[in-house]
Amino acid sequence: ASCHGTGGGGNTAMGAPDLTNNQWVWGGTRERIADVIRHGRQNEMPAQAPLLGGERVHVLAGYVYSFIVDEADEDAGGDGSDAGAGRNNGAARGDGDAGAGRDAGAP
């Protein structure tokens, strides 16, 4: 929470991107989010698995992933009842290329 904030808004002064803007550098699937949290990114984000353990990494990845679902539902004018709306829209976040959109936003 100290880097990206409790709401995921990020902290550009310390290089922590906004996790709520639906721009994903390393992919926006649950698996990729968990991988980044678990292993980190060299010189960008420390690995969190040694601190959190597997279960907490899983829970945190789900929380971060919920930003994607919530934003997609709002964009579609939904009321929150469609939990699957907008999931895994790889083109928006560069899921096919781990380095795509590197300057654009979140890990």
Secondary structure as a PSIPRED ss2 file (coil, helix, strand):
# PSIPRED VFORMAT (PSIPRED V4.0)

   1 A C   1.000  0.000  0.000
   2 S C   1.000  0.000  0.000
   3 C C   1.000  0.000  0.000
   4 H C   1.000  0.000  0.000
   5 G C   1.000  0.000  0.000
   6 T C   1.000  0.000  0.000
   7 G C   1.000  0.000  0.000
   8 G C   1.000  0.000  0.000
   9 G C   1.000  0.000  0.000
  10 G C   1.000  0.000  0.000
  11 N E   0.000  0.000  1.000
  12 T H   0.000  1.000  0.000
  13 A H   0.000  1.000  0.000
  14 M H   0.000  1.000  0.000
  15 G C   1.000  0.000  0.000
  16 A E   0.000  0.000  1.000
  17 P C   1.000  0.000  0.000
  18 D C   1.000  0.000  0.000
  19 L C   1.000  0.000  0.000
  20 T C   1.000  0.000  0.000
  21 N C   1.000  0.000  0.000
  22 N C   1.000  0.000  0.000
  23 Q C   1.000  0.000  0.000
  24 W E   0.000  0.000  1.000
  25 V C   1.000  0.000  0.000
  26 W C   1.000  0.000  0.000
  27 G C   1.000  0.000  0.000
  28 G C   1.000  0.000  0.000
  29 T C   1.000  0.000  0.000
  30 R H   0.000  1.000  0.000
  31 E H   0.000  1.000  0.000
  32 R H   0.000  1.000  0.000
  33 I H   0.000  1.000  0.000
  34 A H   0.000  1.000  0.000
  35 D H   0.000  1.000  0.000
  36 V H   0.000  1.000  0.000
  37 I H   0.000  1.000  0.000
  38 R H   0.000  1.000  0.000
  39 H H   0.000  1.000  0.000
  40 G C   1.000  0.000  0.000
  41 R E   0.000  0.000  1.000
  42 Q C   1.000  0.000  0.000
  43 N C   1.000  0.000  0.000
  44 E C   1.000  0.000  0.000
  45 M E   0.000  0.000  1.000
  46 P C   1.000  0.000  0.000
  47 A C   1.000  0.000  0.000
  48 Q C   1.000  0.000  0.000
  49 A H   0.000  1.000  0.000
  50 P H   0.000  1.000  0.000
  51 L H   0.000  1.000  0.000
  52 L H   0.000  1.000  0.000
  53 G H   0.000  1.000  0.000
  54 G H   0.000  1.000  0.000
  55 E H   0.000  1.000  0.000
  56 R H   0.000  1.000  0.000
  57 V H   0.000  1.000  0.000
  58 H H   0.000  1.000  0.000
  59 V H   0.000  1.000  0.000
  60 L H   0.000  1.000  0.000
  61 A H   0.000  1.000  0.000
  62 G H   0.000  1.000  0.000
  63 Y H   0.000  1.000  0.000
  64 V H   0.000  1.000  0.000
  65 Y H   0.000  1.000  0.000
  66 S H   0.000  1.000  0.000
  67 F H   0.000  1.000  0.000
  68 I H   0.000  1.000  0.000
  69 V H   0.000  1.000  0.000
  70 D H   0.000  1.000  0.000
  71 E H   0.000  1.000  0.000
  72 A H   0.000  1.000  0.000
  73 D H   0.000  1.000  0.000
  74 E H   0.000  1.000  0.000
  75 D H   0.000  1.000  0.000
  76 A C   1.000  0.000  0.000
  77 G C   1.000  0.000  0.000
  78 G C   1.000  0.000  0.000
  79 D C   1.000  0.000  0.000
  80 G C   1.000  0.000  0.000
  81 S C   1.000  0.000  0.000
  82 D C   1.000  0.000  0.000
  83 A C   1.000  0.000  0.000
  84 G C   1.000  0.000  0.000
  85 A C   1.000  0.000  0.000
  86 G C   1.000  0.000  0.000
  87 R C   1.000  0.000  0.000
  88 N C   1.000  0.000  0.000
  89 N C   1.000  0.000  0.000
  90 G H   0.000  1.000  0.000
  91 A H   0.000  1.000  0.000
  92 A H   0.000  1.000  0.000
  93 R H   0.000  1.000  0.000
  94 G C   1.000  0.000  0.000
  95 D C   1.000  0.000  0.000
  96 G C   1.000  0.000  0.000
  97 D C   1.000  0.000  0.000
  98 A C   1.000  0.000  0.000
  99 G C   1.000  0.000  0.000
 100 A C   1.000  0.000  0.000
 101 G C   1.000  0.000  0.000
 102 R C   1.000  0.000  0.000
 103 D C   1.000  0.000  0.000
 104 A C   1.000  0.000  0.000
 105 G C   1.000  0.000  0.000
 106 A E   0.000  0.000  1.000
 107 P C   1.000  0.000  0.000
